Amino acid sequence: MDKKVALVTGSGRRLGRQIAIALAEAGFDIVVNYNQSKNEAIKTLQRIKELGRDAIAVKADITKSAQVKRMVEKAMEKFGQIDVLVNNAAIFPKPVKFWEITDEL
């Protein structure tokens, strides 16, 4: 069987969700990563399954290496491979104008 698997960080909502769904439409099974948006991640997971693809949702804070390792382990247990990694996750610490962005932000 020629399956393809994508792990998309931050794919519970916004752009990450759209990327995960587009990859599912293209024939990928998906690892839906979320940190704080569990309900949205479940909706993303359901949509992917409606498209006939397999998917799992994994909570992991990608700033914590132990959680990233556990996420990858869960992906490998479920699918046995990861073919594509989309590093989409982002944080929004506070609203700021583009020209006011600092290195710290």
Backbone as XML, in Angstrom:
<?xml version="1.0"?>
<chain id="A" units="angstrom">
  <residue number="1" name="MET">
    <atom name="N" x="0.842" y="-1.185" z="0.000"/>
    <atom name="CA" x="0.000" y="0.000" z="0.000"/>
    <atom name="C" x="0.883" y="1.243" z="0.000"/>
  </residue>
  <residue number="2" name="ASP">
    <atom name="N" x="0.591" y="2.144" z="-0.885"/>
    <atom name="CA" x="1.401" y="3.347" z="-1.037"/>
    <atom name="C" x="0.738" y="4.517" z="-0.324"/>
  </residue>
  <residue number="3" name="LYS">
    <atom name="N" x="0.848" y="4.557" z="1.007"/>
    <atom name="CA" x="0.236" y="5.644" z="1.760"/>
    <atom name="C" x="1.252" y="6.743" z="2.023"/>
  </residue>
  <residue number="4" name="LYS">
    <atom name="N" x="0.731" y="7.941" z="2.231"/>
    <atom name="CA" x="1.553" y="9.087" z="2.577"/>
    <atom name="C" x="0.990" y="9.680" z="3.857"/>
  </residue>
  <residue number="5" name="VAL">
    <atom name="N" x="1.889" y="10.114" z="4.733"/>
    <atom name="CA" x="1.480" y="10.655" z="6.026"/>
    <atom name="C" x="2.105" y="12.030" z="6.219"/>
  </residue>
  <residue number="6" name="ALA">
    <atom name="N" x="1.279" y="12.976" z="6.657"/>
    <atom name="CA" x="1.766" y="14.325" z="6.952"/>
    <atom name="C" x="1.469" y="14.666" z="8.407"/>
  </residue>
  <residue number="7" name="LEU">
    <atom name="N" x="2.432" y="15.284" z="9.065"/>
    <atom name="CA" x="2.246" y="15.832" z="10.402"/>
    <atom name="C" x="2.236" y="17.343" z="10.249"/>
  </residue>
  <residue number="8" name="VAL">
    <atom name="N" x="1.140" y="17.962" z="10.677"/>
    <atom name="CA" x="0.997" y="19.412" z="10.553"/>
    <atom name="C" x="0.863" y="19.989" z="11.956"/>
  </residue>
  <residue number="9" name="THR">
    <atom name="N" x="1.871" y="20.743" z="12.387"/>
    <atom name="CA" x="1.788" y="21.352" z="13.712"/>
    <atom name="C" x="0.783" y="22.497" z="13.672"/>
  </residue>
  <residue number="10" name="GLY">
    <atom name="N" x="0.099" y="22.679" z="14.790"/>
    <atom name="CA" x="-0.887" y="23.756" z="14.868"/>
    <atom name="C" x="-2.011" y="23.594" z="13.870"/>
  </residue>
  <residue number="11" name="SER">
    <atom name="N" x="-2.473" y="22.364" z="13.669"/>
    <atom name="CA" x="-3.472" y="22.131" z="12.618"/>
    <atom name="C" x="-4.896" y="22.019" z="13.135"/>
  </residue>
  <residue number="12" name="GLY">
    <atom name="N" x="-5.127" y="22.453" z="14.363"/>
    <atom name="CA" x="-6.484" y="22.457" z="14.872"/>
    <atom name="C" x="-7.334" y="23.566" z="14.290"/>
  </residue>
  <residue number="13" name="ARG">
    <atom name="N" x="-6.694" y="24.668" z="13.921"/>
    <atom name="CA" x="-7.470" y="25.819" z="13.432"/>
    <atom name="C" x="-6.637" y="26.699" z="12.503"/>
  </residue>
  <residue number="14" name="ARG">
    <atom name="N" x="-7.265" y="27.697" z="12.002"/>
    <atom name="CA" x="-6.669" y="28.688" z="11.100"/>
    <atom name="C" x="-5.948" y="28.027" z="9.917"/>
  </residue>
  <residue number="15" name="LEU">
    <atom name="N" x="-4.790" y="28.579" z="9.561"/>
    <atom name="CA" x="-4.060" y="28.108" z="8.387"/>
    <atom name="C" x="-3.649" y="26.644" z="8.501"/>
  </residue>
  <residue number="16" name="GLY">
    <atom name="N" x="-3.228" y="26.210" z="9.678"/>
    <atom name="CA" x="-2.827" y="24.816" z="9.872"/>
    <atom name="C" x="-3.946" y="23.851" z="9.541"/>
  </residue>
  <residue number="17" name="ARG">
    <atom name="N" x="-5.162" y="24.195" z="9.943"/>
    <atom name="CA" x="-6.332" y="23.357" z="9.629"/>
    <atom name="C" x="-6.503" y="23.251" z="8.115"/>
  </residue>
  <residue number="18" name="GLN">
    <atom name="N" x="-6.398" y="24.368" z="7.430"/>
    <atom name="CA" x="-6.580" y="24.367" z="5.976"/>
    <atom name="C" x="-5.477" y="23.563" z="5.277"/>
  </residue>
  <residue number="19" name="ILE">
    <atom name="N" x="-4.260" y="23.658" z="5.787"/>
    <atom name="CA" x="-3.156" y="22.869" z="5.226"/>
    <atom name="C" x="-3.425" y="21.383" z="5.421"/>
  </residue>
  <residue number="20" name="ALA">
    <atom name="N" x="-3.849" y="20.998" z="6.626"/>
    <atom name="CA" x="-4.122" y="19.585" z="6.915"/>
    <atom name="C" x="-5.229" y="19.047" z="6.016"/>
  </residue>
  <residue number="21" name="ILE">
    <atom name="N" x="-6.282" y="19.826" z="5.840"/>
    <atom name="CA" x="-7.397" y="19.398" z="4.989"/>
    <atom name="C" x="-6.952" y="19.302" z="3.533"/>
  </residue>
  <residue number="22" name="ALA">
    <atom name="N" x="-6.169" y="20.260" z="3.075"/>
    <atom name="CA" x="-5.678" y="20.210" z="1.686"/>
    <atom name="C" x="-4.796" y="18.986" z="1.458"/>
  </residue>
  <residue number="23" name="LEU">
    <atom name="N" x="-3.959" y="18.663" z="2.423"/>
    <atom name="CA" x="-3.117" y="17.468" z="2.289"/>
    <atom name="C" x="-3.964" y="16.201" z="2.306"/>
  </residue>
  <residue number="24" name="ALA">
    <atom name="N" x="-5.009" y="16.176" z="3.118"/>
    <atom name="CA" x="-5.921" y="15.024" z="3.124"/>
    <atom name="C" x="-6.613" y="14.893" z="1.766"/>
  </residue>
  <residue number="25" name="GLU">
    <atom name="N" x="-7.028" y="16.014" z="1.206"/>
    <atom name="CA" x="-7.651" y="15.997" z="-0.129"/>
    <atom name="C" x="-6.678" y="15.495" z="-1.188"/>
  </residue>
  <residue number="26" name="ALA">
    <atom name="N" x="-5.388" y="15.710" z="-0.948"/>
    <atom name="CA" x="-4.356" y="15.246" z="-1.882"/>
    <atom name="C" x="-3.948" y="13.798" z="-1.630"/>
  </residue>
  <residue number="27" name="GLY">
    <atom name="N" x="-4.580" y="13.151" z="-0.633"/>
    <atom name="CA" x="-4.327" y="11.732" z="-0.416"/>
    <atom name="C" x="-3.478" y="11.378" z="0.788"/>
  </residue>
  <residue number="28" name="PHE">
    <atom name="N" x="-3.178" y="12.343" z="1.630"/>
    <atom name="CA" x="-2.363" y="12.082" z="2.812"/>
    <atom name="C" x="-3.233" y="11.687" z="4.000"/>
  </residue>
  <residue number="29" name="ASP">
    <atom name="N" x="-2.722" y="10.789" z="4.841"/>
    <atom name="CA" x="-3.243" y="10.602" z="6.183"/>
    <atom name="C" x="-2.562" y="11.675" z="7.031"/>
  </residue>
  <residue number="30" name="ILE">
    <atom name="N" x="-3.227" y="12.109" z="8.102"/>
    <atom name="CA" x="-2.770" y="13.311" z="8.800"/>
    <atom name="C" x="-2.610" y="13.102" z="10.294"/>
  </residue>
  <residue number="31" name="VAL">
    <atom name="N" x="-1.515" y="13.650" z="10.822"/>
    <atom name="CA" x="-1.344" y="13.808" z="12.266"/>
    <atom name="C" x="-1.694" y="15.262" z="12.555"/>
  </residue>
  <residue number="32" name="VAL">
    <atom name="N" x="-2.808" y="15.452" z="13.256"/>
    <atom name="CA" x="-3.280" y="16.784" z="13.619"/>
    <atom name="C" x="-2.677" y="17.134" z="14.974"/>
  </residue>
  <residue number="33" name="ASN">
    <atom name="N" x="-1.800" y="18.116" z="14.985"/>
    <atom name="CA" x="-1.182" y="18.559" z="16.235"/>
    <atom name="C" x="-1.909" y="19.790" z="16.754"/>
  </residue>
  <residue number="34" name="TYR">
    <atom name="N" x="-2.110" y="19.813" z="18.065"/>
    <atom name="CA" x="-2.689" y="20.980" z="18.722"/>
    <atom name="C" x="-2.051" y="21.109" z="20.101"/>
  </residue>
  <residue number="35" name="ASN">
    <atom name="N" x="-2.198" y="22.278" z="20.676"/>
    <atom name="CA" x="-1.736" y="22.474" z="22.045"/>
    <atom name="C" x="-2.900" y="22.889" z="22.929"/>
  </residue>
  <residue number="36" name="GLN">
    <atom name="N" x="-3.569" y="23.982" z="22.580"/>
    <atom name="CA" x="-4.669" y="24.476" z="23.403"/>
    <atom name="C" x="-6.032" y="24.361" z="22.730"/>
  </residue>
  <residue number="37" name="SER">
    <atom name="N" x="-6.077" y="24.001" z="21.490"/>
    <atom name="CA" x="-7.331" y="24.026" z="20.728"/>
    <atom name="C" x="-7.859" y="22.611" z="20.454"/>
  </residue>
  <residue number="38" name="LYS">
    <atom name="N" x="-8.141" y="21.885" z="21.532"/>
    <atom name="CA" x="-8.593" y="20.496" z="21.402"/>
    <atom name="C" x="-9.894" y="20.380" z="20.605"/>
  </residue>
  <residue number="39" name="ASN">
    <atom name="N" x="-10.891" y="21.203" z="20.922"/>
    <atom name="CA" x="-12.174" y="21.101" z="20.225"/>
    <atom name="C" x="-12.028" y="21.356" z="18.730"/>
  </residue>
  <residue number="40" name="GLU">
    <atom name="N" x="-11.224" y="22.342" z="18.376"/>
    <atom name="CA" x="-10.987" y="22.638" z="16.964"/>
    <atom name="C" x="-10.231" y="21.500" z="16.289"/>
  </residue>
  <residue number="41" name="ALA">
    <atom name="N" x="-9.279" y="20.900" z="17.009"/>
    <atom name="CA" x="-8.512" y="19.777" z="16.459"/>
    <atom name="C" x="-9.434" y="18.591" z="16.174"/>
  </residue>
  <residue number="42" name="ILE">
    <atom name="N" x="-10.389" y="18.353" z="17.055"/>
    <atom name="CA" x="-11.336" y="17.261" z="16.835"/>
    <atom name="C" x="-12.176" y="17.527" z="15.589"/>
  </residue>
  <residue number="43" name="LYS">
    <atom name="N" x="-12.575" y="18.778" z="15.381"/>
    <atom name="CA" x="-13.326" y="19.134" z="14.169"/>
    <atom name="C" x="-12.472" y="18.915" z="12.917"/>
  </residue>
  <residue number="44" name="THR">
    <atom name="N" x="-11.206" y="19.281" z="12.995"/>
    <atom name="CA" x="-10.289" y="19.050" z="11.867"/>
    <atom name="C" x="-10.173" y="17.559" z="11.588"/>
  </residue>
  <residue number="45" name="LEU">
    <atom name="N" x="-9.998" y="16.779" z="12.642"/>
    <atom name="CA" x="-9.896" y="15.325" z="12.533"/>
    <atom name="C" x="-11.144" y="14.742" z="11.863"/>
  </residue>
  <residue number="46" name="GLN">
    <atom name="N" x="-12.313" y="15.184" z="12.294"/>
    <atom name="CA" x="-13.565" y="14.694" z="11.714"/>
    <atom name="C" x="-13.655" y="15.035" z="10.238"/>
  </residue>
  <residue number="47" name="ARG">
    <atom name="N" x="-13.258" y="16.246" z="9.877"/>
    <atom name="CA" x="-13.315" y="16.659" z="8.459"/>
    <atom name="C" x="-12.399" y="15.797" z="7.607"/>
  </residue>
  <residue number="48" name="ILE">
    <atom name="N" x="-11.212" y="15.509" z="8.108"/>
    <atom name="CA" x="-10.258" y="14.670" z="7.378"/>
    <atom name="C" x="-10.845" y="13.273" z="7.179"/>
  </residue>
  <residue number="49" name="LYS">
    <atom name="N" x="-11.465" y="12.743" z="8.211"/>
    <atom name="CA" x="-12.065" y="11.415" z="8.098"/>
    <atom name="C" x="-13.245" y="11.410" z="7.129"/>
  </residue>
  <residue number="50" name="GLU">
    <atom name="N" x="-13.986" y="12.520" z="7.064"/>
    <atom name="CA" x="-15.064" y="12.643" z="6.080"/>
    <atom name="C" x="-14.520" y="12.555" z="4.655"/>
  </residue>
  <residue number="51" name="LEU">
    <atom name="N" x="-13.281" y="12.968" z="4.483"/>
    <atom name="CA" x="-12.639" y="12.912" z="3.168"/>
    <atom name="C" x="-12.103" y="11.515" z="2.840"/>
  </residue>
  <residue number="52" name="GLY">
    <atom name="N" x="-12.288" y="10.580" z="3.778"/>
    <atom name="CA" x="-11.850" y="9.209" z="3.551"/>
    <atom name="C" x="-10.408" y="8.937" z="3.919"/>
  </residue>
  <residue number="53" name="ARG">
    <atom name="N" x="-9.779" y="9.863" z="4.637"/>
    <atom name="CA" x="-8.393" y="9.683" z="5.061"/>
    <atom name="C" x="-8.368" y="9.329" z="6.538"/>
  </residue>
  <residue number="54" name="ASP">
    <atom name="N" x="-7.289" y="8.716" z="6.967"/>
    <atom name="CA" x="-7.107" y="8.382" z="8.367"/>
    <atom name="C" x="-6.384" y="9.545" z="9.044"/>
  </residue>
  <residue number="55" name="ALA">
    <atom name="N" x="-6.632" y="9.715" z="10.343"/>
    <atom name="CA" x="-6.005" y="10.822" z="11.059"/>
    <atom name="C" x="-6.034" y="10.553" z="12.552"/>
  </residue>
  <residue number="56" name="ILE">
    <atom name="N" x="-5.085" y="11.159" z="13.248"/>
    <atom name="CA" x="-5.082" y="11.186" z="14.704"/>
    <atom name="C" x="-4.813" y="12.623" z="15.142"/>
  </residue>
  <residue number="57" name="ALA">
    <atom name="N" x="-5.322" y="12.966" z="16.312"/>
    <atom name="CA" x="-5.042" y="14.269" z="16.905"/>
    <atom name="C" x="-4.126" y="14.042" z="18.104"/>
  </residue>
  <residue number="58" name="VAL">
    <atom name="N" x="-3.043" y="14.808" z="18.162"/>
    <atom name="CA" x="-2.068" y="14.643" z="19.237"/>
    <atom name="C" x="-1.786" y="16.004" z="19.872"/>
  </residue>
  <residue number="59" name="LYS">
    <atom name="N" x="-2.038" y="16.081" z="21.182"/>
    <atom name="CA" x="-1.711" y="17.302" z="21.925"/>
    <atom name="C" x="-0.217" y="17.318" z="22.205"/>
  </residue>
  <residue number="60" name="ALA">
    <atom name="N" x="0.439" y="18.402" z="21.818"/>
    <atom name="CA" x="1.863" y="18.564" z="22.093"/>
    <atom name="C" x="2.233" y="20.035" z="21.967"/>
  </residue>
  <residue number="61" name="ASP">
    <atom name="N" x="2.918" y="20.526" z="22.964"/>
    <atom name="CA" x="3.496" y="21.867" z="22.926"/>
    <atom name="C" x="4.841" y="21.729" z="22.222"/>
  </residue>
  <residue number="62" name="ILE">
    <atom name="N" x="4.947" y="22.276" z="21.028"/>
    <atom name="CA" x="6.159" y="22.046" z="20.243"/>
    <atom name="C" x="7.384" y="22.782" z="20.772"/>
  </residue>
  <residue number="63" name="THR">
    <atom name="N" x="7.215" y="23.575" z="21.835"/>
    <atom name="CA" x="8.384" y="24.188" z="22.472"/>
    <atom name="C" x="8.994" y="23.264" z="23.520"/>
  </residue>
  <residue number="64" name="LYS">
    <atom name="N" x="8.387" y="22.106" z="23.720"/>
    <atom name="CA" x="8.855" y="21.124" z="24.710"/>
    <atom name="C" x="9.301" y="19.860" z="23.981"/>
  </residue>
  <residue number="65" name="SER">
    <atom name="N" x="10.606" y="19.597" z="23.995"/>
    <atom name="CA" x="11.146" y="18.476" z="23.211"/>
    <atom name="C" x="10.558" y="17.133" z="23.627"/>
  </residue>
  <residue number="66" name="ALA">
    <atom name="N" x="10.274" y="16.935" z="24.899"/>
    <atom name="CA" x="9.692" y="15.656" z="25.343"/>
    <atom name="C" x="8.307" y="15.457" z="24.739"/>
  </residue>
  <residue number="67" name="GLN">
    <atom name="N" x="7.537" y="16.541" z="24.624"/>
    <atom name="CA" x="6.209" y="16.434" z="24.023"/>
    <atom name="C" x="6.292" y="16.195" z="22.519"/>
  </residue>
  <residue number="68" name="VAL">
    <atom name="N" x="7.262" y="16.805" z="21.872"/>
    <atom name="CA" x="7.465" y="16.566" z="20.438"/>
    <atom name="C" x="7.847" y="15.108" z="20.212"/>
  </residue>
  <residue number="69" name="LYS">
    <atom name="N" x="8.731" y="14.586" z="21.044"/>
    <atom name="CA" x="9.136" y="13.183" z="20.919"/>
    <atom name="C" x="7.932" y="12.252" z="21.080"/>
  </residue>
  <residue number="70" name="ARG">
    <atom name="N" x="7.086" y="12.536" z="22.071"/>
    <atom name="CA" x="5.897" y="11.719" z="22.290"/>
    <atom name="C" x="4.940" y="11.814" z="21.099"/>
  </residue>
  <residue number="71" name="MET">
    <atom name="N" x="4.807" y="13.005" z="20.514"/>
    <atom name="CA" x="3.947" y="13.183" z="19.346"/>
    <atom name="C" x="4.446" y="12.337" z="18.177"/>
  </residue>
  <residue number="72" name="VAL">
    <atom name="N" x="5.742" y="12.373" z="17.939"/>
    <atom name="CA" x="6.323" y="11.585" z="16.848"/>
    <atom name="C" x="6.147" y="10.094" z="17.122"/>
  </residue>
  <residue number="73" name="GLU">
    <atom name="N" x="6.349" y="9.688" z="18.364"/>
    <atom name="CA" x="6.145" y="8.275" z="18.716"/>
    <atom name="C" x="4.710" y="7.835" z="18.436"/>
  </residue>
  <residue number="74" name="LYS">
    <atom name="N" x="3.733" y="8.675" z="18.791"/>
    <atom name="CA" x="2.328" y="8.343" z="18.531"/>
    <atom name="C" x="2.064" y="8.259" z="17.034"/>
  </residue>
  <residue number="75" name="ALA">
    <atom name="N" x="2.648" y="9.166" z="16.275"/>
    <atom name="CA" x="2.485" y="9.140" z="14.820"/>
    <atom name="C" x="3.067" y="7.857" z="14.232"/>
  </residue>
  <residue number="76" name="MET">
    <atom name="N" x="4.235" y="7.487" z="14.700"/>
    <atom name="CA" x="4.885" y="6.274" z="14.196"/>
    <atom name="C" x="4.120" y="5.015" z="14.606"/>
  </residue>
  <residue number="77" name="GLU">
    <atom name="N" x="3.584" y="5.005" z="15.824"/>
    <atom name="CA" x="2.768" y="3.867" z="16.257"/>
    <atom name="C" x="1.547" y="3.697" z="15.364"/>
  </residue>
  <residue number="78" name="LYS">
    <atom name="N" x="0.912" y="4.802" z="15.023"/>
    <atom name="CA" x="-0.320" y="4.764" z="14.223"/>
    <atom name="C" x="-0.034" y="4.480" z="12.753"/>
  </residue>
  <residue number="79" name="PHE">
    <atom name="N" x="0.945" y="5.183" z="12.177"/>
    <atom name="CA" x="1.138" y="5.144" z="10.731"/>
    <atom name="C" x="2.428" y="4.465" z="10.277"/>
  </residue>
  <residue number="80" name="GLY">
    <atom name="N" x="3.424" y="4.388" z="11.152"/>
    <atom name="CA" x="4.681" y="3.755" z="10.782"/>
    <atom name="C" x="5.612" y="4.630" z="9.964"/>
  </residue>
  <residue number="81" name="GLN">
    <atom name="N" x="5.211" y="5.850" z="9.682"/>
    <atom name="CA" x="6.040" y="6.749" z="8.872"/>
    <atom name="C" x="5.498" y="8.166" z="8.964"/>
  </residue>
  <residue number="82" name="ILE">
    <atom name="N" x="6.358" y="9.118" z="8.650"/>
    <atom name="CA" x="5.968" y="10.520" z="8.452"/>
    <atom name="C" x="6.701" y="10.958" z="7.191"/>
  </residue>
  <residue number="83" name="ASP">
    <atom name="N" x="5.942" y="11.304" z="6.174"/>
    <atom name="CA" x="6.536" y="11.688" z="4.890"/>
    <atom name="C" x="6.693" y="13.194" z="4.740"/>
  </residue>
  <residue number="84" name="VAL">
    <atom name="N" x="5.791" y="13.936" z="5.375"/>
    <atom name="CA" x="5.812" y="15.395" z="5.260"/>
    <atom name="C" x="5.614" y="15.991" z="6.643"/>
  </residue>
  <residue number="85" name="LEU">
    <atom name="N" x="6.426" y="16.992" z="6.968"/>
    <atom name="CA" x="6.270" y="17.757" z="8.201"/>
    <atom name="C" x="6.023" y="19.208" z="7.821"/>
  </residue>
  <residue number="86" name="VAL">
    <atom name="N" x="4.912" y="19.746" z="8.304"/>
    <atom name="CA" x="4.613" y="21.163" z="8.090"/>
    <atom name="C" x="4.693" y="21.843" z="9.453"/>
  </residue>
  <residue number="87" name="ASN">
    <atom name="N" x="5.708" y="22.662" z="9.635"/>
    <atom name="CA" x="5.901" y="23.405" z="10.885"/>
    <atom name="C" x="5.079" y="24.692" z="10.812"/>
  </residue>
  <residue number="88" name="ASN">
    <atom name="N" x="3.819" y="24.565" z="11.154"/>
    <atom name="CA" x="2.891" y="25.676" z="11.039"/>
    <atom name="C" x="2.600" y="26.360" z="12.374"/>
  </residue>
  <residue number="89" name="ALA">
    <atom name="N" x="2.759" y="25.674" z="13.485"/>
    <atom name="CA" x="2.336" y="26.201" z="14.785"/>
    <atom name="C" x="2.959" y="27.558" z="15.064"/>
  </residue>
  <residue number="90" name="ALA">
    <atom name="N" x="2.153" y="28.392" z="15.698"/>
    <atom name="CA" x="2.612" y="29.738" z="16.031"/>
    <atom name="C" x="1.956" y="30.171" z="17.331"/>
  </residue>
  <residue number="91" name="ILE">
    <atom name="N" x="2.548" y="31.161" z="17.941"/>
    <atom name="CA" x="1.931" y="31.762" z="19.116"/>
    <atom name="C" x="1.662" y="33.230" z="18.804"/>
  </residue>
  <residue number="92" name="PHE">
    <atom name="N" x="0.708" y="33.776" z="19.495"/>
    <atom name="CA" x="0.333" y="35.169" z="19.316"/>
    <atom name="C" x="0.360" y="35.831" z="20.689"/>
  </residue>
  <residue number="93" name="PRO">
    <atom name="N" x="1.576" y="36.215" z="21.160"/>
    <atom name="CA" x="1.703" y="36.704" z="22.533"/>
    <atom name="C" x="0.940" y="37.995" z="22.802"/>
  </residue>
  <residue number="94" name="LYS">
    <atom name="N" x="0.927" y="38.895" z="21.842"/>
    <atom name="CA" x="0.162" y="40.139" z="21.984"/>
    <atom name="C" x="0.064" y="40.778" z="20.604"/>
  </residue>
  <residue number="95" name="PRO">
    <atom name="N" x="-1.011" y="41.481" z="20.365"/>
    <atom name="CA" x="-1.128" y="42.169" z="19.080"/>
    <atom name="C" x="-0.078" y="43.276" z="18.974"/>
  </residue>
  <residue number="96" name="VAL">
    <atom name="N" x="0.551" y="43.345" z="17.828"/>
    <atom name="CA" x="1.571" y="44.369" z="17.617"/>
    <atom name="C" x="1.604" y="44.713" z="16.126"/>
  </residue>
  <residue number="97" name="LYS">
    <atom name="N" x="1.869" y="45.936" z="15.839"/>
    <atom name="CA" x="1.992" y="46.356" z="14.442"/>
    <atom name="C" x="3.251" y="45.740" z="13.845"/>
  </residue>
  <residue number="98" name="PHE">
    <atom name="N" x="3.196" y="45.447" z="12.570"/>
    <atom name="CA" x="4.306" y="44.788" z="11.891"/>
    <atom name="C" x="5.624" y="45.511" z="12.131"/>
  </residue>
  <residue number="99" name="TRP">
    <atom name="N" x="5.644" y="46.806" z="12.006"/>
    <atom name="CA" x="6.887" y="47.573" z="12.135"/>
    <atom name="C" x="7.357" y="47.694" z="13.588"/>
  </residue>
  <residue number="100" name="GLU">
    <atom name="N" x="6.558" y="47.176" z="14.536"/>
    <atom name="CA" x="6.942" y="47.186" z="15.939"/>
    <atom name="C" x="7.425" y="45.822" z="16.421"/>
  </residue>
  <residue number="101" name="ILE">
    <atom name="N" x="7.530" y="44.845" z="15.551"/>
    <atom name="CA" x="7.968" y="43.509" z="15.943"/>
    <atom name="C" x="9.437" y="43.556" z="16.335"/>
  </residue>
  <residue number="102" name="THR">
    <atom name="N" x="9.732" y="42.965" z="17.482"/>
    <atom name="CA" x="11.114" y="42.893" z="17.977"/>
    <atom name="C" x="11.654" y="41.486" z="17.787"/>
  </residue>
  <residue number="103" name="ASP">
    <atom name="N" x="12.944" y="41.316" z="17.958"/>
    <atom name="CA" x="13.543" y="39.988" z="17.884"/>
    <atom name="C" x="12.938" y="39.044" z="18.922"/>
  </residue>
  <residue number="104" name="GLU">
    <atom name="N" x="12.639" y="39.569" z="20.096"/>
    <atom name="CA" x="12.063" y="38.735" z="21.161"/>
    <atom name="C" x="10.713" y="38.167" z="20.745"/>
  </residue>
  <residue number="105" name="LEU">
    <atom name="N" x="9.887" y="38.988" z="20.095"/>
    <atom name="CA" x="8.576" y="38.517" z="19.631"/>
    <atom name="C" x="8.756" y="37.474" z="18.546"/>
  </residue>
</chain>
